């Protein structure tokens, strides 16, 4: 009986809070605006939470404690946890040196080494990583090296998450996660119609990849190109139809460390430096002797920006494993299991109940993840009140301007005012972030699951409703 009374009391309290929110803190007009697009009479598979961050008051809430699949909103958790455990000044440092004539590369888990988007930001040319190593060797008067040793032990050997679909592993969003990553662990395929034949071009060019072409040249509109893997690693079959040119299409490769090693050896050969030995992936101990040549540095902030602005899965997964490795005494063997423990600890520290989350991967590709909009709002509030809010806010996509929502919110009253993280996998949509209104910021989170969930237009409409509700009143003097 006592248990039944407790349940009733909780339900009554929920009703009281909802009424207080609707009649007090939340203007009735805001509730009407949201319910116009969300329509709770017809839709049920969704959750919404909106918070005024200065006071911490919840101004609108619908099923906010209901755990749902978050898709890429999981990246908000991974990036916030990375800031918590690593600190905003953290840097990924990939180290290259010589050991008794052997060229050694010690991976740091950096997920955006050789990433075109990041390189463009810093005006770096394609292949700059390998040229920097070659230049360092030339400056040391080194014309040949023996083996090339790659140490990837900052992460464990599990490069593919068990919850990811096997048929999607050649897609760029499911790229392997390694202690040494390069070019997002992808190649780019381009197919060009030469008349009677089709030419395939791979970027970066390397003998590491073997391609079999089943692409047909056509005179009418083609179906585009695709690819699939074979039982032999990195033997890729390309198929489709090409009228003139198709691509570039990103394709995830297997064995990223070997990919990097091949590219390095090939670049050294073109630079007149011979690698006479083997490519070996193993643990390297500096007690073997290590003369530093090059240190390749990537700020944590760049990785967080790629994870949140562009929803880069590899960035989020590397962060997930990095926080585990960073917490280990030897700084190695970062794993998904360890990342889950670290993230759960972070969320518990925010006062989030264990019933409100289930953590499986770091990017949200897994359908085993569960989060509540209350949790995400609480996480955003923690960022807002902490010392990294501006850093975190600018890592988000910007409506009408940048990232995954650059094509939405183009109207002048919304453009640049909605900073948020999208989320999408089949049957799942999510959207969380901050609305910068005329009367101050408002944090929001929306997650929708299943056939009774919200459309993308309806979810975007929730953010628009916040902006509309808190627009400055017209100046009567004018």
N, C-alpha and C positions, 0 to 999 in steps of 0.2 A: 504493500500500500504506500509506504513511504517513497518507493521508487516512482510509482505512478504520479504522486503529488509533485515530485521533483520535475518530471517531464512536463506536467501541466504548467508549473511555474515558469519553466524555460520558454514554453510556447507563449504564455502570457507576456513575458518580458519582451519576446520578439515582436509581438503585436504592438506593445507600448512604444518600443523604439521605432517601429515603422511609422506609427501615427505621428510621433514626435518629429520624425524626419520629414514627413510629408507636410505637416502643418506648421512646423517651426523652421528648422534649418533649411530644408529643401523647399523652394517655392513651388506652389501647386502647378505653376506653368511649366516648370522643368519636368515634373512627373508626367504631365500631360504630353509634353514634347517627346519624352522618351517612350512612353507607352504608345504613342501614335506610330512610332517606327518599330517598336519591339512587339507590341500587341500581345500581351500575356494571355489573352483569352484564346488565341490560336496557337501560340508558340510556347513551348515549355522546356526545350533542351538547351537552355542558356543561363548565364549568370552575369550579373552586372554589379559593380561596386564603384562608387564615386566618393572621393574624399577631398575635403578642403584642407590643405596641408598645414596652414598656419595654426589652426586650432586642432587639427586631427579629426574633425567631425565628419562622420559619414553622412552625406547629404542625399544619397540615393542608394538603395540596395535591393537586389532581387536575387534570391538563392545564392548569396555571396559565399556561403560555407559549403557549397556543393562541389565536391572534387570532380573535375572534368579533364579530358585530354587537352593539353594546352598547345600542342604543335610547337611552333617556333617561339612562343612566349616563354618556353623553357629557357631560352637564351638569356632572358632577363635575370633569371635565378643564377645561371652559370657566370655571367659577367659580374653581377653584384658580389657573388661569393669570391670571385677572383680578386676583386678590389679589396674585399675583407681580408683574405688570407695572404695575398701577394703584395698589396700596397700599390698605390697609383704610380710610384716611381720604378716599379719592377721592369726589368728588361730581359728579353730572351737573348742569349749570347751563344751563338754557334761558333765553336773554336776550331781553327785549322792550324796544324803545325807539323813539324818533322820529328821523326823518332828513328835514328840510325838509318836514314835513307828511305824510310817509309813515310808516306803522306797520310796523316791522320786527320779525320774529321769527326769532332765530338758534337753530336746533335743536342739541341736544347729543347726540342719539341716545338720550336717556332713554326706556327702553321702558315705564315704568309711570306716565308722566304721565297723570293722569286715570283711573287704574286704580281701580275700586271697592274692591277689597280693600285697597289701600294707603291710599286716602282714608278708609276706615272705621277703619283703625288710628289715624289722626290726627284723627278726628272732623271730616272736611272734607265739605262738602255737594257734591252733584253740580253740576258747572259752576263750581266755585270758581276754576278757572284763568282762565276768561273774565271772571268778575266781578272778580277781582283786577286784571286789565288794565284793565277799564272804570273801576274805582275810581281807578286811577293816572291815567288820562286826565282824569277829572273833577277830581281834585285839581290838575291842571295847567291846568284851565280849557279843556280841549280838547273842542269840541262836534262836530268833524268831522275826518276824516283823508282823505288822498288814496288812493293805492294801499296794499294790504297786501302786503308782500314777505316771503316765506318762504325762508330759507336752510337747506337740508338737506345742505350739502356736507361735513359732518362724516363722512358715509358716502357711498359711491359711489352710482350710479344703479341698481344691480342690487338690486331689492327682493324678488325671488323667487328662491329657490335652485334651480338647474337640476336637482337630483336629486329635488325634491319632485314628487309626482304632480299633473298639471294638474287632474284631477277632484276633488282635495281642497283646492284653493286657496281655496275659500269657507268652509272649516272654520276655526274659531278657532285651532286648533293650527298652521295653516299661514299665519297672517297675514303680510302684507308687512312687511319690515324697512326702516325709513326713518330719516333723520336727524331727523325730527320725527314722533313717534308720539303718539297720543292714544286713551285708552279701549281699549288693547290692539289698536287698529286694527280694532275690531269694533263692530257695532251689536247690539242685543238686540231680537228680534222676539217679540211676544206676540199671540196670536190669541184672540178672545173670540166665543163664539156668542151672537148677538143674536136668535136665533129663526129668521128666514128668511135672514139674512145673517151674515157673519163680519166683525168689525172687526179690522184690523191696527194694532198700535201699535209704533212704533219708538222706541227710547231709545239715544242722545239724539235728540230730534226735530230734523230738518233737511231742507231741500230738496235736499241733496246726494245723497240716495238716492231713486231712483224704484222703486216696487214695483208689480208686477202680481200680483193675488191669484187663485189657483186653488183656494183653500181652501173646502171644503164644510162646511156645518153639518149635523150628524147627531144623531139622538136616542139612538143606542146608542154604545158605546165607540168613540171615533175612533182613527185610526192615528197621531195626532200631526201635526206639521208639519215641513216641510223647505224647502229653497230651492236654487235654482241660478242661476248667472250667465247673462247674455246677452252678445252681441258688443258691446253698448254698456256701457262701464264704469259700474258702480254702478247698473245697471238690473237688479233682482233679481225673479225669479219665485218666489212662495211657494206651496206646494202642501200638500195633506194634508186631514185631517178633524178637526173639533173638536166635541166634545159640549158642553163648557162653556167651558173655558179651557186653552190650551196655551202653554207658554213660561214665562219668557223663554228663547229659543234664540239663542246667539251666532252671528253671521255675519260673516266677515271681509270688509272692504271693500277697494276698490282706491284707489290714490293717497292715502295717509294725510296727506301735507302739505296737499293741497287740502281734505281732510276737516276738518282742524284749521282751516284758513283760513275755510271756509264757516261752521263753528260759531262762530268768533270774530266774523265780520261779522254773523251773525244775532243774537248776544248783544249786540253793540254797538248794533245797531238797536233792540232791545228796551229798551236802557238810555238811548236818546235820543242816541246818538252815531252820526253818519252816516259811512259809508265810501263816498266818491264815485267812487273809481277802480276799478282792477282788482285781482284776486288774481294775484300774479306769484311764481313760484318761480324763484329765481336766486341766484347768488353775490352776497353783499353785502360790500362793503369798508368798514371803519370810517373810511377816508379820505373817504368820502362825507359824513361827519358823523353822529354817533350820540349821542343823549341818552338815557341809560338810564331806563327806567320801572320794570321789574319783573324780578326774577331768580327763576326757579322751580327750586328745588334738591331733588335726590333723592340720598340717601346710597347709595353702592355696596352697603352691607350690605342695604338694602331690596331691591335688585335681585337680589342673591345669594339672599336668603331666598325670593323669589318663584320663582326658577329652581329651587331645590332642594326646598323644602317642597312647593310646589304644581306643580312640573314645568312651569313656564311657558316655552314654547318661545321666544317673542319676547324674553324677558329674556336667555336664553342666547345667542341670535343677536346681540342688540345688544352684549352683552359681547364676543363674538367679534370683531365689527367695531371695537369701541371700543379694544381692545388694539392693533389695527393702527393706527388713527387716532392714538392716543396716542404711538405710536412714530414717526410721520411728523413731519418738521420743522415742517410747517404745521398739524399736528393735524387734518388732513382726510383725506377719501377712504378711510375704513376699508372694507375689502373682505373677502370670504370668502377670497380667495387670500392676502391678507396675514395674516388671522387664522390660516389653516392654518400658515403659516410661523412665526408667533410661538408657536403651541401646540407645534409640532414642536420648536422650540428649547427651550421649557420642559421638555418630556419628555426630550429628550436631556440636559438639565442634571441630571435626576434619575438619569441613568445607564441610561435605558431604551433598549434596542436598537431601531433603526428597523424591524426585522422584527416588532415587537410592536404596531405601531399603523399605522393609516391614517386620516387626518383629512379629513372632507369638509365637514360643517356643525358648528354649535356645540351643537345641541340633541339630536341623535340621531335626528331624523326620517328622515334619509338612510340608506338601506341600504348605502351605500358605506363607512361608518365601520367600523373594526375596532379593538378593544382587547383586551388580555389581563387576566385577573384579577390576574396578577402586577403589571402596570402600575398598575391601580387601587389595589391594596394598597400599592404603593410610593408612590403619590400621597397616599393617606390617611396613611401613615406620615410623609411629609414635612410634611403639615399638622399632625399630632400633635406633631411635634418642633419645629415653628416657632412663631412668636408669635401665630398666628391660629387656633389650634385651637378654642378655645371659640366664636369667631365662626363658624367653619366648621361645627362640630358642631351648633350651634343652628339653622343654616340647613337642616338635614336634617329630613325628616318624622319624626314620633315615633309608634311603634307604640301603637295604642289611644287616641291623643290628638290628633294633628295631621297635616294634610297627606294625602299619597296613601296612607298606611298607617294612617289613623285608625280604619278598620273592622277592621283585623287586630290580633292580639296583645292582645286584650281581657282575657285571663286575668290575675289579679293578679300572678302571678310574672313576666309578660312586659311588662305595661303600663308604658310610659315608659322601658323599658330598652333598646329597640332604636331607634337613630337612623340612618336610612338613606335612600338614594335608590333609588326604583323605576325600572324601565324596561320599556316594552312597545310593540312594534309587531307586526304579524302574524308569527307564528312565532318571536318573540324575547321573552325575559323576562330581566330582570337585577335584581339587588338587591345593593347594596354600602353599607357604612357601619361602624358600631361597635355592639357589644353591651356594655352596661355591666353586667358581672356582679358577683356578690358578691366576687369575687377580682380585680377590676380590669377595665379595658377590653380588648376584643379586636376587632381590625379584620378585616373579612371582605369578600369579593367573590364573587358568584355570577353567571355569565352562562350562559344556555341558548339554543341555536339549533336550530330544525328539529324534525321529528317525533320524534326520539329524545332531545329535550331534557327538561327537568324541568318539571313543573306548577308553578303558583304555590304550591300547598300544600306541595310538596316543597321549593321554594326557601325559603319561610317556615320550613319545618321545619329547615333548616340553621341559621338564626339561633336558633331555639328550642333546638336541640341544644347550642349554645354556652352559652346561659343555663343550661340544665339541668346541663351538665357542671361548670360553675363556680359552682354554688350553694353557699352556706355550709353546712358540715356541721351537722346538728342539735346543739343544745347539750345535751350529756348530763346537765348539772347540773339541767336542767329535766325 
